[in-house]
Amino acid sequence: AALFVEETDVTEKDFLALMKDEKFFNEMAGKYPKLLTSAKQAKDVRYPLEGYLYPATYNYYKDNDLKNIVEQMIVKTDQVMTPYYDAIAEKKLTVQEVLTLASLVEKEGVTEEDRRQIAQVFFNRLEIDMPLQSDISILYAMDEHKVHLSDKDTQVDSPYNLYVNKGFGPGPFNNPSEEAISTVMNPSENDYIYFLADVTTGKVYYAETYEQHLKLKEEYIDSKK
């Protein structure tokens, strides 16, 4: 919404209103069913089109209405996702689930290899019925950015809180790139359950046990606060 205000004559209010326009969403779901059917079935979603507005450069002409440019973004997402639809079905996932994990991986990892490792960590957690425990989910639920979360933050009352709620949550937390989507579809096999990043170098460390994770946390996070 903020980007639209900067680059066009669209207001933030109008953009966010369209993101919650049920009639427009249903129209798009009818035109792009492979992309949006699982989003239509999702519950407790803040913005149904979150995750489906592909991050790219678009041409905006003043005689085009807002719906037209938003549909361009949806079309681009559909094009990006088309090669993955069959594999998503084979893996017994939904597009909504894949884009949700991709949106987390987008922010949790920087390099492609870390994103592939982190994607597998999330699948490992889901496999053992463990909450995904992504800080990104808390920041989205709180609608603010923080470097370090408090214990109180992780208890925020929101369906998007993936520390408290198990599973994928309502839906994506941002609009992920094709690389992030690819890493979710092609994760690196591992047995890790935990990961953290060194706050000074950004290097990501992985652990199979909580004990190992606590040691890494002490060394690379707590000692540097």
C-alpha positions in Angstrom: 0.0 0.0 0.0 2.8 2.4 0.9 4.6 1.7 -2.4 1.4 2.4 -4.3 1.1 5.8 -2.6 4.7 6.6 -3.5 4.5 5.6 -7.2 0.9 6.2 -8.2 -2.1 8.3 -7.5 -3.7 5.4 -5.6 -4.3 6.0 -1.9 -3.3 3.6 0.9 -6.9 3.5 2.1 -8.2 2.4 -1.4 -5.5 -0.2 -1.8 -6.1 -1.8 1.6 -9.9 -1.7 0.9 -9.4 -3.7 -2.3 -7.3 -6.2 -0.4 -10.3 -6.9 1.8 -12.9 -6.7 -1.0 -14.6 -10.1 -1.0 -16.3 -9.6 -4.4 -13.0 -8.7 -6.1 -11.2 -11.7 -4.4 -13.9 -14.1 -5.5 -13.7 -12.8 -9.0 -10.0 -13.4 -9.1 -10.4 -16.8 -7.5 -12.8 -17.7 -10.3 -10.4 -16.6 -13.0 -7.3 -18.2 -11.4 -8.6 -21.2 -9.5 -5.4 -23.2 -9.4 -3.7 -20.3 -7.7 -6.4 -19.0 -5.4 -8.8 -21.9 -4.4 -6.9 -22.8 -1.3 -6.7 -19.1 -0.3 -10.4 -18.9 -0.7 -10.8 -21.8 1.8 -8.5 -20.3 4.4 -9.8 -19.0 7.7 -8.8 -15.9 9.8 -6.8 -14.3 7.0 -6.0 -10.6 7.4 -5.6 -9.9 3.7 -6.8 -12.8 1.4 -4.4 -11.6 -1.4 -1.3 -11.5 0.9 1.3 -13.7 -0.7 -0.3 -13.5 -4.2 1.0 -10.1 -5.3 4.2 -11.1 -6.9 7.2 -8.8 -6.2 8.2 -7.4 -9.6 8.2 -4.2 -11.6 4.9 -3.3 -13.2 3.9 -0.6 -15.6 1.1 1.6 -14.2 -0.9 3.9 -16.4 -3.2 6.5 -14.9 -6.1 5.4 -17.1 -5.8 1.9 -15.5 -7.8 1.3 -12.4 -6.4 -0.2 -9.3 -8.0 -3.6 -9.9 -6.2 -3.9 -13.2 -2.7 -3.4 -11.7 -3.5 -5.8 -8.8 -4.7 -8.4 -11.3 -1.4 -8.0 -13.2 0.4 -9.0 -9.9 -1.9 -12.0 -9.5 -1.3 -13.1 -13.1 2.5 -12.9 -12.5 2.1 -15.0 -9.3 0.1 -17.6 -11.3 2.8 -17.7 -14.0 5.5 -18.2 -11.3 3.5 -21.0 -9.6 2.4 -22.8 -12.8 5.5 -25.1 -12.9 4.8 -26.2 -9.3 1.1 -27.0 -9.3 1.6 -30.7 -10.1 4.4 -31.1 -7.5 2.3 -29.3 -4.9 -0.5 -31.8 -5.4 1.9 -34.7 -5.4 3.3 -33.5 -2.0 -0.3 -33.2 -0.7 0.2 -29.5 0.0 -1.8 -26.5 -1.0 -0.7 -23.4 -2.8 -1.6 -21.4 0.4 0.6 -23.7 2.5 3.6 -23.4 0.1 3.3 -19.6 -0.2 3.0 -19.4 3.6 6.2 -21.4 4.1 7.9 -19.5 1.3 7.0 -16.2 3.0 8.6 -17.3 6.2 11.7 -18.7 4.4 12.0 -15.4 2.5 12.6 -13.5 5.7 14.3 -16.2 7.9 17.1 -16.9 5.4 19.3 -14.8 3.2 21.2 -17.3 1.0 19.5 -19.9 -1.2 21.2 -22.8 0.7 20.0 -21.4 4.1 16.5 -21.0 2.8 16.5 -24.7 1.6 17.8 -25.8 5.0 15.2 -23.7 6.8 12.4 -24.9 4.6 13.3 -28.5 5.7 13.4 -27.4 9.3 9.8 -26.2 9.0 8.8 -29.4 7.4 10.5 -31.4 10.2 8.6 -29.4 12.8 5.3 -30.0 11.0 6.1 -33.7 10.8 6.4 -34.0 14.6 3.4 -31.7 15.3 5.6 -28.9 16.6 4.7 -25.2 16.2 6.7 -23.5 13.4 7.9 -20.9 16.0 8.9 -18.4 13.4 9.7 -14.9 14.7 8.3 -13.6 11.4 4.9 -14.7 12.4 5.1 -12.8 15.7 6.2 -9.6 13.9 3.4 -9.9 11.5 0.9 -10.5 14.3 2.2 -7.5 16.2 2.5 -5.4 13.1 5.9 -4.1 14.1 9.6 -4.8 13.6 11.9 -5.9 16.5 15.3 -7.4 16.5 14.7 -9.5 19.6 11.4 -10.9 20.8 10.4 -11.1 24.5 8.5 -14.1 25.9 5.5 -11.8 26.2 5.7 -11.1 22.4 5.6 -14.8 21.6 2.2 -15.1 23.4 0.5 -12.4 21.3 -3.2 -13.2 20.8 -3.4 -13.8 17.0 -4.1 -16.7 14.6 -0.9 -15.7 12.9 1.1 -16.5 16.1 3.0 -19.6 15.1 4.6 -20.0 18.5 1.2 -20.7 20.0 -0.7 -22.1 17.1 0.4 -25.3 15.3 0.3 -25.8 11.6 0.8 -23.3 8.8 -1.4 -20.5 10.2 -3.9 -18.6 8.2 -1.7 -17.7 5.2 1.4 -15.9 3.9 3.2 -13.2 5.8 4.5 -11.3 2.7 4.7 -11.8 -1.0 7.6 -14.3 -1.5 10.0 -14.5 -4.4 10.4 -17.3 -6.8 13.6 -18.4 -5.1 11.9 -18.7 -1.8 9.1 -20.7 -3.4 11.6 -23.0 -5.1 13.4 -23.7 -1.8 10.1 -24.8 -0.2 9.5 -27.1 -3.1 13.1 -28.4 -3.2 14.3 -28.2 0.5 17.7 -29.6 1.6 17.2 -32.9 3.4 18.3 -32.6 7.1 17.2 -33.7 10.6 17.4 -30.3 12.1 14.6 -29.0 14.3 16.2 -25.7 15.4 18.1 -22.8 13.8 19.3 -19.4 14.7 21.4 -16.6 13.1 24.4 -14.9 14.6 23.2 -11.4 15.2 26.5 -9.9 14.0 27.4 -12.0 11.0 24.1 -13.3 9.9 25.5 -16.9 9.7 22.8 -19.5 10.4 23.5 -22.4 12.8 21.3 -25.5 13.0 20.7 -28.0 15.7 18.9 -31.4 16.0 18.3 -31.1 19.8 17.1 -28.3 22.1 20.2 -28.7 24.2 22.4 -28.0 21.1 20.2 -25.1 20.2 20.6 -23.5 23.7 24.3 -23.8 23.4 24.3 -22.1 20.1 21.9 -19.4 21.4 24.3 -18.7 24.3 27.3 -18.4 22.0 25.9 -16.5 19.1 23.0 -14.4 20.5 22.9 -14.1 24.3 26.6 -13.3 24.6 26.3 -10.5 22.1 23.3 -8.6 23.4 
